[in-house]
Amino acid sequence: MDYDLIVIGAGGAGLAAAVTAAQAGLSVIVFESETEIGGSTQLSAGMLTAAGTSVQRELGVEDTAERFYQHYMDLNQWRVLPGPTMAYCEEAAAVVEWLKELGLELPAQESSSAHEPGLTRAGVEDVWRGHVPKDQGYGLVQVLDRARRSLDAELVLNTRVSELLIVDGEVRGVIADGVEVTAPNVLVASGGFGQNPDLVAELYPEALGAGTYGFSVAAPGSRGDHIEFARQHGLSLFGHGWGLLLVTASFQRYHHWQSGFPPASRMYVNAEGRRFMDEDAPYAISPGILKDNDGFAWAIFDEEARLRLPSGYADWNSENILDQVALGLVHRDDSLPGLAVQIGVNARSLETSTARFNQLMTEGVDSDFLRHQTLQAKGTDPRLAPIENGPFYAVKMVPGELVCTHTGLQIDANARVQNQFGEPVIGLYAAGEAAGGVLGERYVGGGNSVAHALTFGRLAGLHAAARVAAS
């Protein structure tokens, strides 16, 4: 064999496996199809969802893996795989501590968002579990890659693995750009398929519901190579129809880091003109709420809210709103009844909803949808300015931003890939979006996919090391 472990993909999952295996003394090579490392992890906030960490303890947050597991399973209606999910919930905290040992800066302080280092509320959580590192996903990838280099794990960029070598139920290596490279252990960590429209249409058609308003922020290498591996070798797939969509404006084309955020003083109404949700509901659940309301919402705000939008963002800035009015993607009228006519909703419902919104939000207690709690968790004043000074604006909001896909190679609690008969393929592992079984229909919270990727990457590295030691 040329190596002890071959890793396909140099994102968070692949680098975690490479470092883990190299620390155990294995010879490792990482193949990355793109010209730089990082994948979707590098594009993320780098946040890690974990339970029972030293960061939580220092801040007085009591949490356990068992509590995390119960919450995770309940939110996903127990449709994910219990064994791998428990392994994730149990091991994620150890991964956080391991990363800190490698040099990741993750301070024990409260954070109000995914962009400030510390512990934050990361979506739908019973306790705070979002661990935000310094320098976000980029910093996380750099810490892992420094460790990889120090351990002499090889990295080959701009090289795509086209085939797995599997003989009699055991992996034997890969074909990389036409060259055969052998190893008794192979990790598939090639990412999802968010940049492959055909696979999105086949395996996650819900992502096409936004039509021309939809876009993908997945890394360029997210072509779904793991799906082809499954078809070549009869490997089991899990998670059909699942993924993560974010609710975005019809005119938006970038992730919110570049696009910016809609005004805080905004109200979401349905096709009837009635308010129907917490406008800051976590993205784990907001697409599902829209799904039950014709698949969209109208965001209503006034002139003062438009003028308060900060400059410097690509989409959500005061000038661009006027540009979008001219293009017809934002509606504007001097009165609420006139705006209702433009967007085809009931004027009485819109006026009633606006009056109720103004009453609740100016007092700072949203007894209808509890938005004040969501705002407080973000460190934001729950008392919002009323929507009362025209002209008034309406923007269609849709689940348009495709972040990640969840159909992957079915794994067990050790990240081992299963074939279509439910048998593990000896020496073959999967992690990140290429792994199926844990990332479900409901995205538990910010940091879920990153922690999931690194946890199963590390578990794969540990299991591969144990196999080599036993051989």
C-alpha positions in Angstrom: 0.0 0.0 0.0 1.2 3.5 -0.8 -0.4 5.1 2.3 -2.3 4.1 5.5 -5.1 6.6 4.8 -6.3 8.4 1.7 -8.6 11.4 2.3 -10.8 12.8 -0.4 -11.4 16.5 0.2 -9.5 19.1 2.2 -12.4 20.7 4.0 -13.0 20.5 7.7 -13.9 16.8 7.7 -10.9 15.8 5.6 -8.4 17.9 7.5 -9.7 16.7 10.8 -9.3 13.0 9.7 -5.8 13.7 8.2 -4.5 15.4 11.4 -6.1 12.7 13.7 -4.6 9.8 11.7 -1.2 11.5 11.3 -1.1 12.1 15.1 -1.5 8.4 15.5 1.5 7.8 13.2 -0.3 6.9 10.0 1.0 7.9 6.6 -1.7 10.2 5.0 -2.4 11.8 1.7 -5.2 14.3 1.1 -6.6 14.9 -2.4 -8.4 18.2 -3.0 -10.2 18.8 -6.3 -9.9 22.6 -6.0 -6.9 24.9 -6.1 -7.2 25.8 -2.4 -8.2 24.0 0.8 -11.1 24.7 3.1 -14.3 23.8 1.2 -17.5 24.9 2.7 -16.0 25.0 6.2 -13.8 27.9 5.2 -16.8 29.8 3.9 -18.7 29.2 7.1 -18.7 31.0 10.5 -16.7 28.0 11.8 -19.2 27.6 14.6 -19.3 24.2 16.3 -22.4 22.8 18.1 -21.3 20.7 21.1 -22.5 19.8 24.5 -20.6 19.5 27.8 -17.6 21.6 26.8 -15.1 23.5 29.0 -16.4 26.7 27.4 -19.9 25.9 28.6 -18.7 25.0 32.1 -16.7 28.2 32.5 -19.8 30.2 31.7 -22.0 28.1 34.0 -24.0 26.4 31.3 -25.0 22.9 32.4 -25.2 20.5 29.4 -24.7 16.8 28.5 -24.4 14.7 25.4 -27.6 12.9 26.4 -29.5 16.2 26.6 -28.1 17.2 23.2 -29.1 13.9 21.7 -32.7 14.0 23.0 -33.1 17.5 21.6 -31.5 16.6 18.3 -33.6 13.5 17.8 -36.9 15.2 18.8 -36.4 18.1 16.4 -35.8 15.7 13.6 -38.8 13.5 14.6 -36.4 10.6 15.2 -35.9 10.2 11.4 -32.2 10.4 11.6 -30.0 7.4 12.6 -29.9 7.0 16.4 -26.4 5.3 16.6 -24.4 7.8 14.5 -26.4 10.7 16.0 -25.5 9.6 19.5 -21.9 9.2 18.5 -21.9 12.8 17.2 -23.5 14.2 20.3 -21.1 12.3 22.6 -17.9 13.2 20.6 -18.5 16.8 19.5 -17.3 18.2 22.9 -14.0 16.2 22.7 -13.5 17.6 19.2 -13.8 21.1 20.6 -11.2 20.4 23.2 -8.9 18.8 20.7 -9.1 21.8 18.4 -8.3 24.1 21.3 -5.2 21.9 22.0 -4.2 22.4 18.3 -4.4 26.2 18.9 -7.9 27.2 18.0 -8.9 30.3 19.9 -12.4 29.9 21.4 -12.8 32.1 24.4 -15.2 31.4 27.3 -17.3 34.5 26.8 -20.9 35.1 25.7 -21.4 36.0 22.0 -24.4 37.6 20.5 -24.0 36.2 17.0 -22.2 33.7 14.8 -19.6 36.4 14.0 -18.3 37.1 17.5 -16.0 34.6 19.3 -17.4 32.8 22.3 -20.6 30.8 23.2 -23.8 31.8 21.5 -27.3 30.6 20.9 -27.1 28.8 17.6 -30.6 28.4 16.4 -33.2 26.1 17.9 -31.6 25.1 21.2 -32.6 24.3 24.7 -29.2 25.6 26.0 -26.5 27.6 24.2 -24.2 25.2 22.3 -22.8 27.4 19.5 -19.0 27.7 19.9 -17.7 30.5 17.7 -13.9 30.5 17.1 -11.7 33.5 16.4 -11.4 34.2 12.7 -14.4 32.0 11.9 -14.2 29.2 9.4 -11.0 30.5 7.8 -9.3 30.4 11.2 -10.5 26.9 11.9 -9.2 25.6 8.6 -5.9 27.3 9.1 -5.4 25.7 12.6 -6.1 22.3 11.1 -3.8 22.8 8.1 -1.0 24.0 10.3 -1.3 20.8 12.2 -1.4 18.8 9.0 1.8 20.4 7.8 3.6 19.9 11.1 2.7 16.2 11.0 3.9 15.8 7.3 0.5 14.6 6.0 0.6 15.1 2.3 -1.7 17.4 0.4 -2.3 17.4 -3.4 -4.4 20.2 -4.8 -6.3 20.4 -8.0 -6.6 16.6 -8.2 -10.0 15.0 -8.4 -10.7 11.4 -7.3 -12.9 9.8 -9.9 -13.2 6.2 -8.5 -12.8 4.2 -5.4 -11.0 0.9 -5.5 -13.0 -1.7 -3.7 -12.2 -5.5 -3.9 -14.3 -8.2 -2.1 -15.9 -5.6 0.2 -12.7 -3.9 1.2 -11.3 -0.6 0.0 -7.9 -0.7 -1.6 -7.4 2.9 -2.7 -8.6 5.4 -5.3 -8.1 6.6 -8.9 -7.0 10.3 -8.7 -6.7 12.0 -12.1 -6.1 8.7 -13.8 -3.4 7.5 -11.3 -4.0 4.6 -8.9 -3.1 5.3 -5.3 -3.5 2.5 -2.8 -4.4 2.4 0.9 -6.3 0.1 3.3 -8.4 3.1 4.5 -10.1 5.8 2.5 -12.3 8.7 3.8 -14.8 10.4 1.4 -15.0 14.0 2.5 -15.7 15.6 -0.8 -18.6 17.8 0.3 -22.2 17.9 -0.8 -23.8 18.5 -4.2 -25.0 22.1 -3.9 -23.2 23.1 -7.1 -24.6 20.2 -9.2 -28.0 21.3 -10.4 -28.9 17.9 -11.7 -28.3 16.2 -8.4 -30.1 19.0 -6.5 -33.2 18.4 -8.8 -33.0 14.7 -8.1 -32.1 14.5 -4.4 -33.2 17.8 -3.0 -36.0 19.2 -5.3 -37.3 21.4 -2.5 -34.3 23.6 -3.1 -35.7 24.5 -6.5 -38.9 25.9 -5.0 -37.6 29.4 -5.1 -37.2 29.3 -8.8 -35.2 32.1 -10.3 -34.8 33.6 -6.8 -32.7 30.7 -5.7 -28.9 30.5 -5.5 -26.2 28.3 -3.9 -23.4 29.3 -1.6 -21.9 25.8 -1.4 -18.1 25.6 -2.1 -17.2 25.2 -5.8 -16.2 21.6 -5.3 -19.6 20.6 -4.0 -20.4 18.5 -7.1 -21.7 15.3 -5.4 -18.8 13.0 -6.1 -19.9 10.8 -3.3 -23.2 10.1 -5.1 -21.2 8.8 -8.1 -19.1 6.6 -5.8 -22.4 5.1 -4.3 -23.6 4.3 -7.8 -20.3 2.8 -8.9 -20.2 0.4 -5.9 -23.7 -0.1 -4.7 -23.2 2.0 -1.5 -26.2 3.0 0.6 -27.4 6.6 0.6 -29.4 8.3 3.4 -31.1 11.6 3.7 -32.9 11.9 0.4 -34.8 15.3 0.2 -32.9 16.9 3.1 -30.7 19.9 3.2 -30.4 23.5 4.5 -32.1 26.4 2.9 -32.0 30.0 4.3 -34.8 32.5 3.8 -33.7 35.3 1.6 -35.1 38.2 -0.4 -36.0 37.8 -4.0 -33.2 40.2 -5.0 -30.6 38.6 -2.9 -27.7 36.7 -4.5 -25.1 36.4 -1.7 -24.8 35.0 1.8 -25.7 37.5 4.5 -22.0 38.2 5.2 -21.9 40.0 1.9 -25.6 40.6 1.3 -26.4 42.3 4.6 -29.6 41.9 6.7 -33.1 43.2 6.2 -34.2 45.9 8.6 -35.0 44.9 12.2 -38.3 46.8 12.1 -40.0 44.5 9.5 -43.0 42.3 9.6 -43.7 39.1 7.7 -47.2 38.5 6.3 -48.6 35.6 4.3 -50.6 35.6 1.1 -53.6 36.8 3.1 -51.8 39.8 4.5 -51.6 38.4 8.0 -48.6 38.2 10.2 -47.7 34.5 10.8 -44.3 34.1 12.3 -41.3 35.4 14.3 -39.4 37.3 11.7 -36.1 36.2 13.3 -37.0 32.6 13.7 -33.8 30.5 13.4 -33.1 29.1 9.9 -33.5 25.6 11.3 -37.2 26.2 11.2 -38.1 29.3 9.2 -38.1 27.5 5.7 -40.6 25.0 7.2 -42.9 27.7 8.4 -42.8 29.3 5.0 -43.5 25.9 3.4 -46.8 25.9 5.3 -47.7 29.3 4.0 -47.5 29.0 0.3 -43.7 28.9 0.3 -43.1 32.6 0.8 -43.6 35.7 3.0 -43.9 39.4 2.3 -41.5 41.5 4.3 -43.1 44.8 5.2 -41.1 47.8 6.3 -41.3 51.6 6.1 -39.2 54.5 4.8 -37.4 55.0 8.1 -36.4 51.4 8.2 -35.0 51.6 4.7 -33.0 54.7 5.6 -31.5 53.0 8.7 -30.0 50.1 6.6 -26.2 50.3 6.8 -24.1 50.9 3.8 -21.4 48.6 2.5 -23.5 45.5 1.9 -24.2 44.1 -1.6 -28.0 43.7 -1.4 -29.5 45.1 1.8 -28.6 48.8 1.6 -30.9 51.8 1.3 -29.9 52.7 -2.3 -30.3 49.2 -3.6 -33.8 49.0 -2.2 -34.7 51.9 -4.5 -32.9 50.2 -7.4 -35.0 47.1 -6.8 -38.2 49.1 -6.8 -37.3 50.3 -10.3 -36.7 46.6 -11.3 -40.0 45.5 -9.8 -38.6 43.2 -7.1 -39.5 45.6 -4.3 -42.9 47.1 -4.1 -43.5 50.6 -2.8 -46.6 52.7 -2.0 -47.4 55.7 0.1 -50.1 53.8 2.0 -50.6 50.3 3.4 -53.8 49.8 1.5 -52.1 50.8 -1.7 -49.2 48.4 -1.0 -51.7 45.6 -0.3 -53.2 46.1 -3.8 -49.7 45.9 -5.3 -48.8 42.6 -3.7 -52.3 41.1 -3.8 -53.1 40.7 -0.2 -56.1 41.8 1.9 -55.7 45.4 2.8 -57.7 45.1 6.1 -55.6 42.1 7.2 -52.4 44.0 6.4 -53.5 47.1 8.3 -54.7 45.0 11.3 -51.4 43.0 11.3 -49.3 46.2 11.2 -51.2 47.9 14.0 -50.8 44.7 16.1 -47.1 44.5 15.3 -46.5 48.1 16.2 -48.3 47.7 19.5 -46.4 44.6 20.5 -42.9 45.5 19.3 -42.9 49.0 20.5 -43.7 47.6 24.0 -40.9 45.0 23.5 -43.1 41.9 24.3 -44.3 39.9 21.3 -47.0 37.8 22.9 -48.1 36.5 19.5 -44.9 35.0 18.2 -42.3 35.6 21.0 -39.9 37.5 18.7 -38.7 39.5 21.7 -37.0 36.3 23.0 -35.2 35.8 19.7 -34.0 39.4 19.7 -32.9 39.2 23.3 -30.9 36.1 22.5 -29.0 38.1 19.9 -28.3 40.9 22.3 -30.8 43.1 20.4 -33.3 45.5 22.1 -36.7 43.8 21.6 -38.4 47.2 21.3 -38.6 48.0 17.6 -39.6 51.1 15.9 -43.1 51.0 14.5 -43.9 50.6 10.8 -45.8 53.8 10.3 -44.1 56.3 8.1 -44.6 55.9 4.4 -43.7 55.1 1.8 -44.1 51.5 2.7 -42.2 48.6 1.1 -42.8 44.9 0.5 -40.2 42.3 -0.5 -40.9 38.7 -1.2 -38.9 36.4 1.1 -38.3 32.8 0.0 -36.2 29.8 1.1 -33.7 30.7 -1.7 -30.2 30.2 -0.4 -28.9 26.6 -0.6 -26.3 26.2 2.0 -25.7 22.4 2.2 -27.2 19.1 1.2 -27.8 16.1 3.5 -28.0 13.1 1.2 -24.8 11.2 1.9 -23.2 7.8 2.1 -24.9 6.0 5.0 -22.5 5.7 7.9 -22.4 4.0 11.3 -21.2 5.3 14.6 -17.6 4.9 13.5 -18.1 6.8 10.2 -17.9 3.5 8.3 -19.8 3.5 5.0 -22.5 0.9 4.5 -23.3 -0.9 1.3 -26.8 -1.4 -0.1 -27.1 -4.6 2.0 -26.3 -2.9 5.3 -22.8 -4.2 5.5 -19.8 -2.0 6.3 -17.3 -1.6 3.4 -14.1 -2.4 5.3 -11.8 0.6 5.4 -14.2 3.0 3.8 -15.4 6.1 5.7 -17.4 9.2 5.1 -17.7 12.6 6.8 -19.2 16.0 6.3 -21.9 16.5 3.7 -20.7 13.3 2.0 -21.9 11.3 5.1 -25.6 10.5 5.5 -27.5 9.7 8.6 -27.2 12.5 11.1 -27.9 15.8 9.1 -31.7 15.6 8.9 -34.6 17.5 7.5 -34.4 20.0 10.4 -31.1 21.8 10.8 -30.6 21.8 14.6 -28.6 25.1 14.7 -25.7 27.1 13.5 -22.5 25.0 13.8 -24.3 21.7 13.3 -22.7 20.9 9.9 -19.2 22.0 10.8 -19.2 20.1 14.1 -20.7 17.1 12.4 -18.0 17.2 9.7 -15.1 17.5 12.1 -16.5 14.9 14.5 -16.9 12.2 11.9 -13.7 13.1 10.3 -11.9 12.6 13.6 -13.9 9.4 14.3 -12.8 8.1 10.9 -9.2 8.9 11.6 -9.3 7.2 15.0 -10.9 4.1 13.6 -8.5 3.9 10.7 -5.6 4.2 13.1 -7.0 1.4 15.2 -7.2 -0.8 12.1 -3.6 -0.1 11.2 -2.4 -0.7 14.7 -4.2 -4.1 14.8 -2.9 -5.2 11.4 
